[in-house]
C-alpha cells in the first residue's frame, strides 16, 4: 500500500505565515517529516495557490522572488500536473461529493498520485474521498468506529 500524502495549499501557507507561530511550527514539522520520508505530493494548482497567497494575502507577504525560491524547493516533491483528464475527474468528483471544484481538483490530484491521505484544513477531517482520508493536522485524528 502507498504511503503517499498530499498537501493542500493551506498547510503549505501555514508553514510560511507568521500570524500563528504554533500553527506555523506544526505545519513546518509535518512538512519536514513527510518530505524527509519522500512521500509528499503536491499539484501545480497547490503551488499556484501558495504563490498567490504568500505574496498577496498574508500580513507579512513574501516577495515574488522569495516565493519562487520556496516553490523551487517544494518542486522537489512529486508534483501532479494540471491537464484535461484531471479537470474532468475533478468535475466528476464535484458531482459525486458536492465539494467545490477547487477542492475536487485537490482530491483528484491526490487520487491520481495514489495518495492515502490529504492534509487539509478546508476538507472535512476524517472524510474519505475516493478512498483517500482527509486529515487536518491541527485537529485530533478522527477515531473510526468498528
N, C-alpha and C positions, 0 to 999 in steps of 0.2 A: 504494500500500500504506500502511496505517496505521502510525503510529509511536507509538501509544499504549502506555503501560506501566502495569501495575497494581502497587500496593504492598500487600504483605501487612502485617498489623499489626505483626509482629515488627521490620520495618525502621523503621517509624514509632516504635516503642517505643525501639529502639536510638538514635534521634536525640535522645531526651529522657532516657535512662538514663545517669547519670554514672559507673557502675561501670567502664566501659572507655572511656577518653577517645578512644583511637584509633578504635574502632568507632563511637563517637558522632560523631566528626568526619567519618568516611567516610559514615555514614548522612545526616548533615546536608548534606554536599556533594552527595550524589546527589539528595537531596530538593530542594535548591535548584536544581540543574541542570535537573532534569526539570520542576519547577513553573514555572521561567522559560520553558521551551520550550512550556508549556501542553499537555503530552502525558500528564500524570499522571492516573491514575484510582484511585479508592477505592470501597469499598462501605459501606453502612450497617453491615454486620457488622463490618468492619475498624474503623470509628470506635467502635463499641461495645466491641470487644475492647481497643482502645487505651485508652479511658477506664477500664475496669476495672483493667487492668494498671498504668497510670501513677498511679492513685490508691490502689492497694492492694498491689501485688506487687513494687514496686521498692524498694530500700533507702531512697531519698530521694523518697517519693511527692509528687506534686503535690496541691494541694487540688482539690476538685471544680470550684471556680471557675476555677482556673488551667487545668485540663484542658479545661473548657468553652470557654475563650478559644482554646486551641490548636485544638480541634475546629472552632470557628467559622472560624479561618484555613484549616484543611485543607479545610473545606467549599467553599472557592473552586474546588477541583478538581472534576472530574466525579465524582459520587457515584452509584453504581448502587444503586437501592432494592431492598429485600428484598420479594419478592412470591411468590405461589403458583407461578408458572411458573419462577421461579429456583430455588425449593425442589425442584420436580420435576426440573429439569435437573441439580441437584446430586445427587439420588438416582440418576439415570441415569449421571452421571459417576462416582459412587462405585462403582456396579456394574461399570462398564467398566474402571476403573483400580485399584480396590481402595484408593483413598485414603480418609482419614477423611471423614465427612460435612462437617465444618467446612472442610477443605481443598478438598473438592469444591465447596463454595459459593463459595470464592475463585476457583477455576478457572472456574466457571460465570459469575460476575460479570465476570471478565476477558473471557471469550468474548462475553458479551452486549455489552460495550463496544467490541469489535473490537480488543482489545489484541494486540500481537505478543509481549509479554514480561511475565512476572510476577517481580517482585523479592521473593524469599522465602528465609528460612533453613530453613524447615520442609520444603518440597518438594525433590525431587531436582534438584540443579544440572545443567542441560543437558537435562533431561527435557522431552519435548513432551506436552502435554495438549490435545487438540482443536486441534493445530497451534500452540499458544502455548508458547513456550520459557520455562523457568524459569531464572532467573539468581540465584545467591547472590552479592550484591555484595562479599562478604568472601572469596570464593574466586576463583581464576583462572577465566576463561571456559573452558567445555568446548570442545575442538577437535574438530570433526566430521571424520571421515574421508570421503573421496570414494568 
